[in-house]
Amino acid sequence: MIDHNQDRAESGLEQQLDGFRLTTAEIIYHMPDHPGLLQSFVWQQLDKAPEFPRLRRFLDFWARNLDGKLHTVTVAHAELITAGTCRNATFMATLH
């Protein structure tokens, strides 16, 4: 069993084999000095659905320590482990 307190020491593949998937969250928040204005922040990490423990820790930290009040959080994640893609170069140049 993998100790999730050691997440940074694990490779991405090890985390994916343990159920973690690439998770992206768009966080919309009120600007502290101008609460009527909204700003966007994108957070991305390997996380485990449906609980999303890393995202929840990040949002808890945000709510406790940052002045920008959260407005909306939209989450997307990849379901499957996928192979990387490989493409052939169609152009190559050397600059001198």
Secondary structure, 3 states (H helix, E strand, C coil): CCCHHHHHHCCHHHHHHCCCEEEEEEEEEECCCCCCCEEEEEEEEEECCCCCHHHHHHHHHHHHHCCCCEEEEEEEECCCCCCCCCCCCCCCCCCC
